[in-house]
Amino acid sequence: MFEISQSERLRQLPPYLFKEIDRKKAEVRARGVDIIDLGVGDPDRPTPPHVVAALAETARDRANHQYPSYNGMGHFREAVSRWYRQRFEVGLDPDKEIVTLIGSKEGIAHIPLAFIDPGDVALVPEPAYPVYKIGTIFAGGVPYYMPLKEENGFLPDLEAVPVEVAKKARLMYINYPNNPTAACAGLDFYRRVVEFAKEHEIIVLSDAAYSEVSLDGYVSRSFLEVEGALEVGLEFHSLSKTYNMTGWRIGWAAGRAEIVRGLGMVKENVDSGAFQAIQFAGIAALEGDQRPVMEMRRMYARRRDVLVAGLRNFGLQITPPQATFYLWVRVPAGYTSAGFTSALMDQTGIICTPGNGFGPSGEGYIRFALCQEEERLHEAVERIRKLRL
Ligand SMILES: Cc1ncc(COP(=O)(O)O)c(C=O)c1O
């Protein structure tokens, strides 16, 4: 048998973040420990029943059994367009400015193939959702990392990007409400991004997967609300976190027509669109009863309060987030992210994610995902209280 060697692009990849955590988790579980997993950001509650019912009904219709269109059903794109108008007062042409995605990850990973040639630069925040970097590398591009620092409210310092890098950059990813830091961005920041993008002719890719996971009445803004944004960029959205639909794989990208078209051309050649019954379920989610979303927000706020109080009692420093279901927490003095994650896992069975897994500027932090029931979080707090460092 001949040797199977992987491509250079696969060999360049760091181990997938959660693979390493899964391995350690299996090790701790094998010791018989009752694990409280606050590692992965995957909503633990089910999809609202009316959304499931819409899928069940439309799955029976044979008209939905054939290939869907690569850019998504007209009905779904129209629902997205109505949602944008209602939610952000942004008008979008459903035919040219919106494309359905098989989850936003799919679009985030594919879009560099449309705009990056080998050696081109993409501005990528760090710490960040790893797919910005990996999508860039897969397209042969070179990520230029923009550190997200606490003193800047975890916003990238655009002035710190050297002019020669900005000139070469073709894409810039931004993500608010942010994973992993839970930071939020206002319209002022988005205005600066548009100005910067116009000056250097950079396509802006705003990942708004958590736009609806907002707490205490906070209302996230959209990059597309800012004047000029539709000339420079596109926004990714997802139904995954808003409607507990991570397993369904449905989202969209919306923005300037040529950018949407580029992504659509990649998709035309690598996938054949999202199952139509799932798109009908997506319409039911966007246009049906929104009370489950309001309940979801109250639920994450309660969970946040339990864990924030427990971590503060233990002496950890933390700013309670206004959006996302993540807590971004500084580790105690003398610990690294990995060291504290290990101590926590070994002594308490609680799993969190070491911040440096999201990029070097995440060193010194850990991330907790609030995707466990409140009583489990009380139990976690009780265990943390007994932690000995
Ligand atoms: C910041 C961010 N963007 C995008 C996604 C992808 O979500 P999906 O592909 O389920 O739409 C995630 C998932 O965890 C995320 O954290």
PDBQT file of the ligand as one rigid body, heavy atoms in Angstrom, charges set to zero:
ROOT
HETATM    1  C1  LIG A 401     -19.024  33.266  15.868  1.00  0.00    +0.000 C 
HETATM    2  C2  LIG A 401     -19.699  32.140  15.191  1.00  0.00    +0.000 A 
HETATM    3  N1  LIG A 401     -20.042  32.272  13.914  1.00  0.00    +0.000 NA
HETATM    4  C3  LIG A 401     -20.635  31.287  13.240  1.00  0.00    +0.000 A 
HETATM    5  C4  LIG A 401     -20.930  30.077  13.844  1.00  0.00    +0.000 A 
HETATM    6  C5  LIG A 401     -21.546  28.991  13.002  1.00  0.00    +0.000 C 
HETATM    7  O1  LIG A 401     -22.849  28.761  13.252  1.00  0.00    +0.000 OA
HETATM    8  P1  LIG A 401     -23.760  27.934  12.235  1.00  0.00    +0.000 P 
HETATM    9  O2  LIG A 401     -22.868  27.336  11.187  1.00  0.00    +0.000 OA
HETATM   10  O3  LIG A 401     -24.416  26.893  13.063  1.00  0.00    +0.000 OA
HETATM   11  O4  LIG A 401     -24.698  28.912  11.630  1.00  0.00    +0.000 OA
HETATM   12  C6  LIG A 401     -20.595  29.886  15.174  1.00  0.00    +0.000 A 
HETATM   13  C7  LIG A 401     -20.887  28.602  15.837  1.00  0.00    +0.000 C 
HETATM   14  O5  LIG A 401     -20.510  28.299  16.914  1.00  0.00    +0.000 OA
HETATM   15  C8  LIG A 401     -19.966  30.944  15.872  1.00  0.00    +0.000 A 
HETATM   16  O6  LIG A 401     -19.614  30.823  17.149  1.00  0.00    +0.000 OA
ENDROOT
TORSDOF 0
